[in-house]
């Protein structure tokens, strides 16, 4: 890590630590070694710098919409964090190739299966892109749920600390069981992954996955 990166990351981590109360002990459940697909909900702009800095020294990266590279500041940060630019609304094969390479190098790949930020804090239906990566790489998936960070912008001007709650679930792999993975099965797998995230959230945040009676685990193999 360069001196500039160390200064920037340390400053961000210190700032977040001062302005937020974080369930840091939960992050100790993230394995210290080996490749991992970390799936989470996406409800605030705080989560990316928080997880990147607080999970160090683990190598971690994730996807970011390509539009971030149009802004000099966000471009600098996402390049420093080795984020993978992805063109939303398309099958971005280059982004997937970079993700597979990162997993081969034992990075944590952070993925928000919803594909975009939820502006009301509730889960949206997952997109199946994470399923393709998990099946082809056979890398474990670790569900992580968080909430509270969406209040950061309104708390900061009032000098109120934000409670950033984190919960970690059980690791699992996807297993198609020998059947052909159709579009419908891919979506069911994506839904099963997202139900694991939903189970870690308070009911008011579960959104599309509010009815936990519909949760299945047909294609999940827990570790």
Beta strands, then each sheet from edge to edge (+ up, - down):
strand 1: 20-22
strand 2: 36-40
strand 3: 60-65
strand 4: 84-86
strand 5: 108-111
strand 6: 141-147
strand 7: 162-174
strand 8: 220-222
sheet 1: 1+ 7+ 6- 2- 5- 3- 4-
sheet 2: 1+ 7+ 8-
end
